[in-house]
Amino acid sequence: MGMRTRALAATGVAVATAGLLATGAAAAQAAPAGLPYGVTPYENANVRSGPATSYSITGHVTAGEPRGASCWTHGQTIKDNGYTNDVWVRLAEGYVSAVYLKGDRYGGLPAYATC
């Protein structure tokens, strides 16, 4: 069972939904805000101006609300809900830790979609 699948099961979300977020062209069709990828938070979380909690909060993501994303980068390691990850996903208004996103360790983005 992958990290995101376990995270979804731990939060009471049906494990089957882990595979619903596609990447590549299919994700581009579903991506809000005209960004190339779509991500969906499984938990409410802060969006920050950079990939660490030391950066200012620029917004929030809401559980279950799809968001557009452009890329991912390594940043501060976040530990929450029993999971650890240093990947942060770039949204239109800033970065959110992939720990709070459905999908794999990259929040559902392709591994090659680096910032």
C-alpha positions in Angstrom: 0.0 0.0 0.0 1.5 3.4 -1.0 2.0 6.3 1.3 -1.0 8.3 -0.1 -3.2 5.2 -0.1 -2.4 4.6 3.6 -3.0 8.3 4.3 -6.4 8.2 2.7 -7.3 5.1 4.6 -6.1 6.7 7.8 -8.4 9.7 7.3 -11.5 7.6 6.5 -11.5 8.4 2.8 -12.2 5.5 0.6 -8.9 3.9 -0.6 -10.3 3.6 -4.1 -10.2 7.4 -4.5 -6.4 7.3 -4.4 -6.3 6.3 -8.0 -8.8 8.8 -9.3 -6.4 11.7 -9.7 -4.8 11.2 -13.1 -1.6 12.8 -14.3 -0.5 14.1 -17.7 -3.1 15.0 -20.3 -6.0 13.8 -18.2 -5.0 15.9 -15.2 -4.5 18.9 -17.5 -8.2 18.6 -18.5 -9.4 18.6 -14.9 -6.9 21.2 -13.6 -8.5 24.3 -12.2 -7.0 27.8 -12.8 -5.6 26.9 -16.1 -2.5 25.2 -14.6 -1.3 21.9 -16.1 -2.1 19.6 -13.3 -4.9 19.0 -10.8 -4.5 18.2 -7.1 -7.0 17.5 -4.4 -6.3 18.0 -0.7 -7.6 15.4 1.7 -7.2 17.8 4.6 -7.4 21.5 5.0 -3.9 23.1 4.9 -2.0 26.3 4.6 -0.5 27.5 1.3 2.8 29.4 1.8 4.9 31.7 -0.3 7.8 29.1 -0.3 8.3 25.4 0.4 8.6 25.6 4.2 6.5 26.6 7.2 8.9 29.6 7.8 7.4 31.3 4.7 4.3 33.5 5.0 0.8 32.0 4.6 -0.7 33.1 1.2 -3.9 31.1 1.3 -5.5 27.8 2.2 -6.6 24.6 0.6 -9.9 23.0 1.6 -10.3 19.2 1.9 -11.9 17.7 -1.3 -11.6 21.0 -3.3 -9.6 20.4 -6.5 -6.8 23.0 -7.2 -4.6 23.7 -10.2 -0.9 23.0 -9.7 2.2 23.7 -11.9 5.1 21.7 -10.4 6.7 20.3 -7.3 9.9 20.9 -5.4 11.8 19.6 -2.4 11.5 21.8 0.7 11.0 21.5 4.5 10.2 18.0 5.6 6.7 17.8 7.0 5.6 15.1 9.5 1.8 14.8 10.0 -0.8 12.1 10.3 2.0 9.6 10.7 3.6 10.4 7.3 6.8 12.3 6.4 7.5 14.1 3.1 9.7 17.0 1.8 7.8 17.5 -1.4 5.9 20.8 -1.8 3.5 21.4 -4.7 3.3 24.8 -6.4 -0.3 26.2 -6.7 -1.2 29.6 -8.3 -0.8 31.4 -4.9 2.1 29.4 -3.4 3.2 26.1 -2.1 1.4 23.3 -0.1 3.0 20.2 1.4 2.2 17.1 -0.6 1.6 15.4 2.8 -1.9 17.0 2.6 -2.7 16.0 -1.0 -4.3 12.9 -2.5 -2.1 10.8 -4.8 1.5 9.7 -4.4 4.5 11.3 -2.8 4.3 14.1 -5.4 0.7 14.9 -4.7 -0.4 13.3 -7.9 1.9 15.2 -10.2 4.3 13.4 -12.5 7.8 12.8 -11.0 9.2 14.9 -13.9 7.1 18.0 -13.1 9.8 19.7 -11.0 9.9 23.4 -10.5 
